[in-house]
Amino acid sequence: MGELEMEKHVRYILTIEKKKDDFVSLVIEHLRINGAYWGLTTLDLLGKIETIDQDEVVSWVMKCQDESGGFAGNIGHDPHILYTLSAVQILALLDKLDVLDIDKVSNYVAGLQNEDGSFSGDIWGEVDTRFSYIAICCLSILRRLEKINVEKAVDFVVRCKNLDGGFGSTPGGESHAGQIFCCVGALALTGSLHHIDRDLLGWWLCERQVKSGGLNGRPEKLPDVCYSWWVLSSLVMIDRVHWIDKEKLARFILDCQDKENGGISDRPDDAVDVFHTYFGVAGLSLLEYPGVKAIDPAYALPVDVVNKIIFKK
């Protein structure tokens, strides 16, 4: 098996942060806070979080906050629950949650819960189980889960369960590995994993492994490094990760590296990006790859960061 080019990946992440004017940066300008979360978490998993200017990051994150309490993907953009979780995760990563007005942020998130227990992403009202997971994860990090109706939130997620054991974005929606992660994560964080048929779901998730060792998100799709996270974390949470060939998966992830310039792509020989770099390294972390810190499958943050939050007096 090849080896993880740690130093090169660290350098790659540090250089993309400096390229604020190239085409790719401009195209993803509206979700820069997600990119910051992916990049910073990767640096932490590789033991290099101290290479960035933490005060600069915290000050920029706080400028992305809206008066509603929610966060936008960048300064001057509209707030959304997606960006709010990334902001909270970044501050947790840097041990700076104390800069937040926690009630203000948690009231914003709790205010997005609907009557049926589901969550909207923002004031425009799109509903998706991703937002259920995000709300629960966010409030769990902030230790304010009591601000929502947890029972109703769990009921909504359970209503999105399908006959194949998987979950969709809304009731009746097709099972998809990304949504399954969100639903399993939401149930894990609320102590509700008993709603899952672990063998049935475990079988569906293991069927995502293709000949190359990589994982896909749905039947008949191509493998993609990001599913090394969505599928693997779900298997870890339901205790069925031993059902896949871990060595073949690790080899697939390592084959997607740019060995010269750093970064990881979706499939071998494609262009690298920070999103797949993060999910590739996070996948290797779940596979207990040597030299990569352990990541928590439900919070998507390094285990030591989660322990700090949970055991804080």
Residue frames relative to the residue before (quaternion, step in Angstrom):
aa qw qx qy qz dx dy dz
M 1.0000 0.0000 0.0000 0.0000 0.00 0.00 0.00
G 0.5133 -0.6426 0.4671 0.3247 3.59 -1.03 0.75
E 0.3929 -0.7141 0.4995 0.2937 3.58 -1.18 -0.06
L 0.5704 -0.6040 0.4427 0.3373 3.54 -1.24 0.52
E 0.3230 -0.7588 0.5389 0.1717 3.57 -0.74 1.12
M 0.1366 -0.8646 0.4761 0.0845 3.58 0.61 1.17
E 0.6810 0.5047 -0.3025 0.4360 3.56 0.76 -1.06
K 0.6748 0.5037 -0.2950 0.4515 3.57 0.95 -0.92
H 0.6401 0.5134 -0.3332 0.4645 3.59 1.04 -0.73
V 0.6165 0.5346 -0.3396 0.4678 3.58 1.05 -0.77
R 0.6663 0.5029 -0.2966 0.4640 3.57 0.90 -0.96
Y 0.6242 0.5482 -0.3299 0.4484 3.59 1.00 -0.88
I 0.6802 0.4842 -0.3007 0.4609 3.61 0.85 -0.95
L 0.6696 0.4975 -0.3103 0.4559 3.58 0.93 -0.84
T 0.6733 0.4834 -0.3238 0.4564 3.65 1.02 -0.64
I 0.6429 0.5151 -0.3748 0.4254 3.65 0.92 -0.68
E 0.5906 0.5692 -0.3825 0.4253 3.58 1.08 -0.58
K 0.6858 0.4928 -0.2945 0.4472 3.60 1.06 -0.68
K 0.6643 0.5038 -0.3122 0.4555 3.62 1.16 -0.53
K 0.0442 0.8538 -0.5179 0.0293 3.58 0.40 1.14
D 0.7325 0.4580 -0.2439 0.4407 3.61 1.17 -0.37
D 0.5301 0.6310 -0.4495 0.3447 3.59 1.14 -0.06
F 0.7478 -0.4445 0.2646 0.4162 3.57 -1.32 0.38
V 0.6688 0.5118 -0.3145 0.4380 3.58 0.83 -1.01
S 0.6474 0.5250 -0.3236 0.4478 3.59 0.94 -0.88
L 0.6737 0.4972 -0.3036 0.4546 3.57 0.94 -0.87
V 0.6404 0.5321 -0.3275 0.4467 3.57 1.02 -0.79
I 0.7753 0.3129 -0.1871 0.5157 3.60 0.97 -0.76
E 0.2515 0.8116 -0.4993 0.1698 3.57 1.23 0.34
H 0.6829 0.5163 -0.2905 0.4274 3.59 0.99 -0.85
L 0.7679 0.2831 -0.2075 0.5358 3.62 1.18 -0.20
R 0.1678 0.8266 -0.5202 0.1339 3.54 1.13 0.68
I 0.6288 0.5521 -0.3589 0.4135 3.62 0.98 -0.70
N 0.6015 0.5205 -0.3607 0.4869 3.62 1.13 -0.59
G 0.6452 0.5311 -0.3092 0.4539 3.57 0.97 -0.91
A 0.6357 0.5246 -0.3226 0.4654 3.56 1.04 -0.82
Y 0.6410 0.5183 -0.3205 0.4666 3.59 0.99 -0.83
W 0.6608 0.4981 -0.3189 0.4620 3.61 0.91 -0.91
G 0.6935 0.4937 -0.2795 0.4440 3.57 0.85 -0.98
L 0.6984 0.4776 -0.2790 0.4543 3.58 0.85 -0.98
T 0.6422 0.5087 -0.3366 0.4642 3.59 1.00 -0.76
T 0.6132 0.5350 -0.3474 0.4660 3.59 1.05 -0.75
L 0.6461 0.5171 -0.3245 0.4581 3.59 0.90 -0.91
D 0.6674 0.4987 -0.3108 0.4575 3.59 0.94 -0.86
L 0.6490 0.5160 -0.3245 0.4552 3.61 0.95 -0.85
L 0.7079 0.4177 -0.2508 0.5114 3.58 1.17 -0.63
G 0.5311 -0.6781 0.3781 0.3394 3.59 1.31 0.24
K 0.6202 0.5697 -0.3280 0.4280 3.59 1.19 0.51
I 0.2526 0.8036 -0.5104 0.1729 3.62 1.11 0.51
E 0.6276 0.5696 -0.3432 0.4049 3.60 1.14 -0.58
T 0.5406 0.6341 -0.4081 0.3731 3.62 1.26 -0.11
I 0.6939 0.4443 -0.2989 0.4814 3.64 1.19 -0.16
D 0.5113 -0.6158 0.4999 0.3309 3.54 -1.28 0.42
Q 0.3066 -0.8105 0.4714 0.1640 3.57 -0.10 1.33
D 0.6481 0.5281 -0.3350 0.4346 3.60 0.93 -0.83
E 0.6259 0.5399 -0.3289 0.4566 3.55 1.06 -0.80
V 0.6531 0.5115 -0.3092 0.4650 3.58 0.97 -0.91
V 0.6733 0.5009 -0.3064 0.4494 3.59 0.83 -0.98
S 0.6632 0.5085 -0.3167 0.4486 3.57 0.91 -0.88
W 0.6494 0.5008 -0.3172 0.4764 3.61 1.04 -0.78
V 0.6315 0.5332 -0.3397 0.4488 3.62 0.92 -0.87
M 0.6886 0.4895 -0.2967 0.4451 3.59 0.85 -0.91
K 0.6143 0.5353 -0.3498 0.4624 3.61 1.19 -0.48
C 0.6270 0.5317 -0.3366 0.4591 3.59 1.26 -0.30
Q 0.5449 0.6291 -0.4100 0.3732 3.61 1.24 -0.10
D 0.3306 -0.7376 0.5678 0.1560 3.51 -1.07 0.93
E 0.6179 -0.5686 0.3533 0.4124 3.62 -1.11 0.42
S 0.5418 0.6159 -0.3994 0.4095 3.59 1.28 -0.29
G 0.5596 -0.5749 0.4063 0.4374 3.57 1.24 -0.45
G 0.6303 0.5282 -0.3282 0.4647 3.60 1.23 -0.47
F 0.3980 -0.7061 0.5353 0.2375 3.55 -1.32 0.26
A 0.3491 -0.7032 0.5813 0.2138 3.53 -1.23 0.64
G 0.6325 -0.5467 0.3932 0.3826 3.56 -1.30 0.24
N 0.7759 -0.0143 0.0056 0.6307 3.56 1.29 -0.30
I 0.6843 -0.4696 0.3422 0.4405 3.58 -1.25 0.24
G 0.8271 0.2439 -0.1796 0.4734 3.57 -0.93 0.92
H 0.5991 0.5407 -0.3770 0.4546 3.60 1.25 0.09
D 0.6223 -0.5553 0.3958 0.3843 3.59 -1.32 0.13
P 0.5069 -0.6533 0.4616 0.3213 3.60 -1.06 0.70
H 0.0205 0.7696 -0.6375 0.0301 3.57 -1.20 0.58
I 0.6078 -0.5857 0.3905 0.3674 3.57 -1.10 0.68
L 0.5821 0.6005 -0.3594 0.4140 3.60 1.14 -0.70
Y 0.7198 0.4316 -0.2389 0.4884 3.54 0.88 -1.00
T 0.5909 0.5812 -0.3656 0.4236 3.57 1.12 -0.63
L 0.6486 0.4975 -0.3294 0.4725 3.61 0.96 -0.80
S 0.6437 0.5207 -0.3409 0.4453 3.62 0.90 -0.85
A 0.6345 0.5295 -0.3291 0.4569 3.59 0.99 -0.85
V 0.6752 0.4903 -0.2883 0.4696 3.58 0.89 -0.96
Q 0.6543 0.5102 -0.3163 0.4600 3.60 0.98 -0.81
I 0.6292 0.5252 -0.3376 0.4629 3.60 1.01 -0.80
L 0.6830 0.4794 -0.2956 0.4651 3.59 0.86 -0.94
A 0.6177 0.5285 -0.3463 0.4681 3.61 1.09 -0.66
L 0.6270 0.5599 -0.3092 0.4449 3.54 1.05 -0.93
L 0.7508 0.3780 -0.1937 0.5058 3.57 0.98 -0.91
D 0.4162 -0.7250 0.4435 0.3232 3.59 1.36 0.10
K 0.5118 0.6485 -0.4013 0.3954 3.55 1.03 0.87
L 0.2352 0.8009 -0.5241 0.1688 3.62 1.09 0.56
D 0.5871 0.6116 -0.3676 0.3823 3.59 1.19 -0.48
V 0.5704 0.5740 -0.4141 0.4167 3.64 1.17 -0.14
L 0.6196 0.5733 -0.3379 0.4162 3.60 1.25 -0.31
D 0.3455 -0.6057 0.6519 0.2979 3.48 -1.37 0.40
I 0.2885 -0.8314 0.4476 0.1589 3.55 0.12 1.36
D 0.6459 0.5169 -0.3353 0.4508 3.60 0.99 -0.74
K 0.6325 0.5420 -0.3355 0.4400 3.56 1.01 -0.80
V 0.6814 0.4738 -0.2858 0.4791 3.58 0.90 -0.95
S 0.7022 0.4668 -0.2926 0.4510 3.58 0.82 -0.93
N 0.6042 0.5334 -0.3679 0.4638 3.63 1.11 -0.52
Y 0.6053 0.5485 -0.3528 0.4564 3.59 1.07 -0.74
V 0.6868 0.4815 -0.2827 0.4654 3.58 0.84 -1.02
A 0.6795 0.4978 -0.2956 0.4507 3.59 0.84 -1.00
G 0.6318 0.5628 -0.3193 0.4267 3.57 1.12 -0.71
L 0.6408 0.5272 -0.3241 0.4543 3.59 1.26 -0.27
Q 0.5066 0.6346 -0.4457 0.3769 3.61 1.25 0.05
N 0.3125 -0.7568 0.5519 0.1582 3.55 -0.99 0.94
E 0.7364 -0.4434 0.3024 0.4119 3.53 -1.37 0.32
D 0.7232 0.4400 -0.2564 0.4666 3.64 0.99 -0.80
G 0.6391 -0.5477 0.3235 0.4323 3.61 1.29 0.15
S 0.5574 0.6013 -0.3894 0.4196 3.59 1.28 -0.33
F 0.3284 -0.7260 0.5621 0.2214 3.58 -1.32 0.07
S 0.3343 -0.6859 0.6053 0.2267 3.53 -1.18 0.68
G 0.5374 -0.6414 0.4419 0.3233 3.57 -1.18 0.55
D 0.7771 -0.0841 0.0893 0.6173 3.56 1.15 -0.71
I 0.7778 -0.3501 0.2237 0.4716 3.60 -1.23 -0.22
W 0.6296 0.5614 -0.3471 0.4098 3.63 1.18 -0.39
G 0.5411 -0.7410 0.3137 0.2444 3.56 1.29 0.06
E 0.3799 0.7074 -0.5228 0.2862 3.64 1.14 0.24
V 0.1881 -0.7918 0.5753 0.0824 3.59 -0.90 0.96
D 0.1349 0.7745 -0.5962 0.1627 3.58 -0.92 0.93
T 0.5313 -0.6361 0.4390 0.3470 3.62 -0.99 0.69
R 0.4863 0.6255 -0.4531 0.4086 3.62 1.20 -0.23
F 0.6889 0.4932 -0.2853 0.4481 3.56 0.94 -0.93
S 0.5752 0.5620 -0.3797 0.4574 3.60 1.17 -0.54
Y 0.6654 0.4959 -0.2986 0.4713 3.56 0.90 -0.97
I 0.6667 0.5284 -0.3061 0.4273 3.55 0.86 -1.02
A 0.6549 0.5140 -0.3116 0.4580 3.56 0.93 -0.93
I 0.6858 0.4871 -0.2841 0.4601 3.56 0.87 -1.00
C 0.6546 0.5123 -0.3107 0.4610 3.59 0.96 -0.87
C 0.6584 0.5301 -0.2923 0.4473 3.54 0.92 -1.02
L 0.7149 0.4441 -0.2549 0.4761 3.58 0.80 -1.03
S 0.6056 0.5503 -0.3519 0.4545 3.56 1.15 -0.58
I 0.6409 0.5021 -0.3182 0.4858 3.61 1.02 -0.82
L 0.7210 0.4277 -0.2403 0.4894 3.59 1.00 -0.87
R 0.3646 -0.7583 0.4567 0.2891 3.58 1.37 -0.11
R 0.5355 0.6020 -0.4114 0.4262 3.55 0.94 0.99
L 0.1907 0.8227 -0.5183 0.1350 3.62 1.10 0.63
E 0.5965 0.5991 -0.3654 0.3896 3.58 1.13 -0.57
K 0.5631 0.6210 -0.3845 0.3865 3.60 1.25 -0.23
I 0.7316 0.3434 -0.2477 0.5344 3.61 1.21 -0.23
N 0.5101 -0.5802 0.5108 0.3771 3.54 -1.32 0.13
V 0.2565 -0.8175 0.4991 0.1293 3.57 0.02 1.36
E 0.6274 0.5576 -0.3357 0.4275 3.58 0.98 -0.86
K 0.6805 0.4723 -0.2829 0.4835 3.58 0.92 -0.93
A 0.6131 0.5499 -0.3448 0.4504 3.59 1.06 -0.78
V 0.6602 0.4971 -0.2941 0.4801 3.58 0.98 -0.91
D 0.6329 0.5419 -0.3326 0.4418 3.61 0.93 -0.88
F 0.6510 0.5156 -0.3265 0.4513 3.59 0.94 -0.87
V 0.6498 0.5140 -0.3192 0.4601 3.59 0.91 -0.92
V 0.6630 0.5114 -0.3062 0.4528 3.58 0.93 -0.92
R 0.6260 0.5365 -0.3361 0.4553 3.61 1.12 -0.64
C 0.6498 0.5073 -0.3140 0.4710 3.60 1.24 -0.32
K 0.4664 0.6772 -0.4394 0.3616 3.58 1.31 0.12
N 0.2647 -0.7855 0.5478 0.1134 3.57 -1.03 0.89
L 0.6992 -0.4835 0.3391 0.4030 3.55 -1.33 0.25
D 0.6638 0.4963 -0.3132 0.4636 3.60 1.17 -0.52
G 0.6080 -0.5698 0.3492 0.4286 3.59 1.29 0.06
G 0.6235 0.5584 -0.3287 0.4374 3.58 1.27 -0.37
F 0.3813 -0.7043 0.5518 0.2327 3.55 -1.35 -0.13
G 0.2637 -0.7544 0.5798 0.1588 3.56 -1.21 0.57
S 0.6980 -0.4859 0.3253 0.4134 3.57 -1.30 -0.01
T 0.7576 0.0432 -0.0297 0.6507 3.58 1.26 -0.54
P 0.6831 -0.4585 0.3130 0.4746 3.66 -1.12 0.25
G 0.7930 0.2611 -0.2126 0.5078 3.60 -0.81 1.02
G 0.5239 0.6402 -0.4088 0.3855 3.60 1.28 -0.17
E 0.6100 -0.5893 0.3973 0.3504 3.57 -1.17 0.68
S 0.5202 -0.6190 0.4868 0.3303 3.58 -1.10 0.73
H 0.0519 0.7812 -0.6144 0.0977 3.54 -0.91 0.97
A 0.5760 -0.6442 0.3736 0.3370 3.59 -0.87 0.96
G 0.6396 0.5318 -0.3323 0.4447 3.60 1.01 -0.76
Q 0.6739 0.4739 -0.2890 0.4876 3.57 0.96 -0.89
I 0.6066 0.5557 -0.3586 0.4412 3.58 1.05 -0.73
F 0.6180 0.5295 -0.3476 0.4656 3.59 0.98 -0.82
C 0.6693 0.5140 -0.3087 0.4389 3.59 0.88 -0.97
C 0.7026 0.4677 -0.2742 0.4610 3.57 0.91 -0.92
V 0.6538 0.4880 -0.3167 0.4838 3.58 0.97 -0.84
G 0.6382 0.5304 -0.3227 0.4552 3.60 1.01 -0.82
A 0.6533 0.5096 -0.3098 0.4664 3.58 0.96 -0.89
L 0.6755 0.4777 -0.2917 0.4800 3.59 0.98 -0.85
A 0.6254 0.5362 -0.3427 0.4516 3.61 1.03 -0.74
L 0.7115 0.4770 -0.2652 0.4427 3.58 0.87 -0.99
T 0.7161 0.3922 -0.2518 0.5196 3.59 1.23 -0.36
G 0.5026 -0.6758 0.4135 0.3459 3.59 1.27 0.23
S 0.5327 0.6616 -0.3686 0.3776 3.59 1.14 0.64
L 0.2800 0.8064 -0.4886 0.1806 3.60 1.16 0.47
H 0.5130 0.6565 -0.4165 0.3638 3.61 1.24 -0.25
H 0.5791 0.5901 -0.3759 0.4185 3.61 1.26 -0.26
I 0.6522 0.5336 -0.3055 0.4433 3.59 1.27 -0.32
D 0.3229 -0.6731 0.6214 0.2378 3.56 -1.14 0.72
R 0.2947 -0.8278 0.4482 0.1643 3.57 0.07 1.33
D 0.6716 0.4938 -0.3160 0.4531 3.58 0.96 -0.77
L 0.6610 0.5039 -0.3082 0.4628 3.57 0.94 -0.88
L 0.6878 0.4554 -0.2822 0.4898 3.59 0.87 -0.94
G 0.6204 0.5532 -0.3381 0.4412 3.58 1.00 -0.83
W 0.6406 0.5198 -0.3137 0.4702 3.57 1.02 -0.85
W 0.6501 0.5147 -0.3193 0.4589 3.62 0.89 -0.94
L 0.6836 0.4882 -0.2875 0.4601 3.59 0.91 -0.93
C 0.6641 0.5038 -0.3152 0.4537 3.62 0.94 -0.79
E 0.5981 0.5664 -0.3450 0.4500 3.55 1.18 -0.59
R 0.5628 0.6074 -0.3846 0.4080 3.60 1.24 -0.21
Q 0.5889 0.5707 -0.3940 0.4151 3.63 1.16 -0.25
V 0.1990 -0.7950 0.5670 0.0825 3.58 -0.77 1.09
K 0.7819 -0.3816 0.2250 0.4385 3.59 -1.32 0.16
S 0.6747 0.5100 -0.3048 0.4379 3.60 0.98 -0.85
G 0.5718 -0.5768 0.3926 0.4316 3.58 1.25 -0.30
G 0.5902 0.5864 -0.3578 0.4239 3.58 1.25 -0.45
L 0.3953 -0.7093 0.5379 0.2266 3.55 -1.32 0.28
N 0.2153 -0.7577 0.5927 0.1680 3.58 -1.11 0.62
G 0.5772 -0.6320 0.4072 0.3188 3.59 -1.26 0.24
R 0.7748 0.0628 -0.0117 0.6289 3.55 1.28 -0.52
P 0.6608 -0.4994 0.3527 0.4354 3.61 -1.17 0.36
E 0.8395 0.2250 -0.1838 0.4591 3.57 -1.18 0.72
K 0.5685 0.5789 -0.4045 0.4221 3.64 1.19 0.21
L 0.5816 -0.5684 0.4418 0.3787 3.57 -1.28 0.34
P 0.5377 -0.5982 0.4613 0.3744 3.60 -1.15 0.48
D 0.0537 -0.7772 0.6269 0.0078 3.57 -1.19 0.54
V 0.5722 -0.6331 0.4078 0.3248 3.57 -0.90 0.98
C 0.6266 0.5645 -0.3734 0.3865 3.63 0.92 -0.74
Y 0.6340 0.5279 -0.3503 0.4434 3.61 1.12 -0.53
S 0.4574 0.6353 -0.4677 0.4105 3.58 1.27 -0.08
W 0.6828 0.4315 -0.2843 0.5165 3.57 1.17 -0.51
W 0.7111 0.4804 -0.3030 0.4143 3.61 0.56 -1.11
V 0.7154 0.4363 -0.2607 0.4795 3.60 0.87 -0.94
L 0.6896 0.5132 -0.2851 0.4241 3.56 0.83 -1.05
S 0.6619 0.4983 -0.3239 0.4569 3.60 0.87 -0.92
S 0.6346 0.5217 -0.3357 0.4609 3.60 1.02 -0.78
L 0.6549 0.5086 -0.3108 0.4646 3.59 0.97 -0.85
V 0.6248 0.5235 -0.3403 0.4688 3.59 1.05 -0.74
M 0.6818 0.5085 -0.2977 0.4335 3.59 0.88 -0.97
I 0.7504 0.3385 -0.2224 0.5224 3.62 1.06 -0.66
D 0.4912 -0.7166 0.3948 0.2988 3.58 1.31 0.38
R 0.5525 0.5931 -0.4140 0.4143 3.61 0.92 0.90
V 0.3258 0.7886 -0.4779 0.2086 3.59 1.24 0.34
H 0.6000 0.5728 -0.3619 0.4254 3.62 1.18 -0.44
W 0.5603 0.6213 -0.3827 0.3919 3.60 1.27 -0.06
I 0.7087 0.3996 -0.2925 0.5026 3.62 1.16 -0.14
D 0.5323 -0.5968 0.4843 0.3549 3.55 -1.31 0.27
K 0.2696 -0.8164 0.4930 0.1330 3.56 -0.08 1.35
E 0.6474 0.5420 -0.3288 0.4230 3.56 0.97 -0.84
K 0.6587 0.5022 -0.3085 0.4676 3.58 0.98 -0.87
L 0.6364 0.5211 -0.3301 0.4631 3.58 1.05 -0.75
A 0.6412 0.5172 -0.3287 0.4619 3.60 0.92 -0.87
R 0.6443 0.5222 -0.3225 0.4563 3.58 0.98 -0.83
F 0.6346 0.5337 -0.3282 0.4526 3.58 1.00 -0.84
I 0.6516 0.5075 -0.3169 0.4663 3.60 0.90 -0.90
L 0.6845 0.4920 -0.2880 0.4544 3.59 0.86 -0.97
D 0.6228 0.5395 -0.3321 0.4591 3.60 1.16 -0.58
C 0.6606 0.5115 -0.3032 0.4583 3.59 1.22 -0.38
Q 0.4844 0.6731 -0.4359 0.3497 3.60 1.25 0.08
D 0.3298 -0.6352 0.6402 0.2790 3.53 -1.28 0.44
K 0.2663 -0.8273 0.4740 0.1413 3.56 -0.14 1.30
E 0.6580 0.5048 -0.3243 0.4550 3.60 1.21 -0.35
N 0.8380 0.2210 -0.0762 0.4931 3.55 0.71 -1.13
G 0.5359 -0.6269 0.4094 0.3901 3.58 1.26 -0.05
G 0.6117 0.5279 -0.4274 0.4054 3.54 -1.30 0.30
I 0.2261 -0.7562 0.6020 0.1212 3.56 -1.25 0.54
S 0.2762 -0.7734 0.5527 0.1416 3.58 -1.02 0.84
D 0.6852 -0.4789 0.3422 0.4291 3.59 -1.29 0.08
R 0.7805 0.0169 0.0233 0.6245 3.57 1.10 -0.84
P 0.6813 -0.4921 0.3204 0.4370 3.62 -1.14 0.46
D 0.8512 0.1833 -0.1717 0.4608 3.57 -1.10 0.89
D 0.5291 0.5785 -0.4496 0.4281 3.65 1.18 0.27
A 0.6403 -0.5148 0.3909 0.4150 3.57 -1.31 0.18
V 0.4338 -0.7071 0.4979 0.2527 3.57 -1.00 0.83
D 0.0098 0.7724 -0.6338 -0.0391 3.58 -1.28 0.31
V 0.6699 -0.5365 0.3366 0.3874 3.57 -1.24 0.43
F 0.5836 0.5933 -0.3562 0.4249 3.60 1.14 -0.71
H 0.7403 0.3963 -0.2334 0.4903 3.60 0.74 -1.06
T 0.5667 0.5729 -0.3915 0.4443 3.60 1.15 -0.50
Y 0.6622 0.5012 -0.2989 0.4701 3.56 0.94 -0.93
F 0.7253 0.4478 -0.2743 0.4452 3.60 0.72 -1.03
G 0.5994 0.5461 -0.3592 0.4620 3.58 1.16 -0.53
V 0.6841 0.4674 -0.2817 0.4840 3.58 0.88 -0.97
A 0.6356 0.5224 -0.3286 0.4638 3.61 1.03 -0.80
G 0.6267 0.5302 -0.3277 0.4678 3.58 1.06 -0.78
L 0.6574 0.4989 -0.3068 0.4741 3.59 0.95 -0.89
S 0.6002 0.5582 -0.3535 0.4508 3.59 1.12 -0.69
L 0.6731 0.4801 -0.2936 0.4798 3.60 0.96 -0.88
L 0.6632 0.4741 -0.2979 0.4966 3.58 1.21 -0.52
E 0.4229 -0.7369 0.4244 0.3131 3.58 1.39 0.16
Y 0.1495 0.8050 -0.5509 0.1620 3.55 0.98 0.95
P 0.5325 -0.6638 0.4114 0.3264 3.63 -0.81 0.94
G 0.8044 0.2925 -0.2196 0.4681 3.56 -0.99 0.87
V 0.6591 0.4441 -0.3193 0.5162 3.61 1.26 -0.13
K 0.4761 -0.6895 0.4673 0.2820 3.58 -0.80 1.02
A 0.5541 -0.6109 0.4510 0.3412 3.58 -1.20 0.53
I 0.1955 -0.7705 0.5982 0.1008 3.58 -1.03 0.86
D 0.4326 -0.6806 0.5234 0.2752 3.58 -1.08 0.70
P 0.4292 -0.7518 0.4313 0.2542 3.64 -0.59 1.08
A 0.6959 0.4638 -0.2893 0.4657 3.61 1.10 -0.52
Y 0.7514 0.3904 -0.2152 0.4865 3.61 0.92 -0.87
A 0.2681 -0.7804 0.5122 0.2384 3.60 1.25 -0.43
L 0.5633 0.5096 -0.4105 0.5044 3.55 1.03 0.96
P 0.6302 -0.5271 0.3820 0.4233 3.61 -1.12 0.50
V 0.6039 -0.6017 0.3882 0.3502 3.58 -1.02 0.84
D 0.6565 0.5123 -0.3382 0.4383 3.62 0.92 -0.79
V 0.6146 0.5338 -0.3426 0.4689 3.60 1.13 -0.64
V 0.6554 0.5108 -0.3041 0.4659 3.58 0.95 -0.92
N 0.6436 0.5265 -0.3254 0.4501 3.58 0.95 -0.85
K 0.6222 0.5442 -0.3335 0.4533 3.56 1.04 -0.80
I 0.6714 0.4941 -0.2949 0.4671 3.59 0.97 -0.90
I 0.7199 0.4703 -0.2638 0.4370 3.57 0.80 -1.04
F 0.7760 0.3544 -0.1961 0.4835 3.57 0.94 -0.82
K 0.3800 0.7092 -0.5045 0.3132 3.58 1.25 0.26
K 0.4721 -0.6696 0.4866 0.3033 3.58 -0.86 0.87
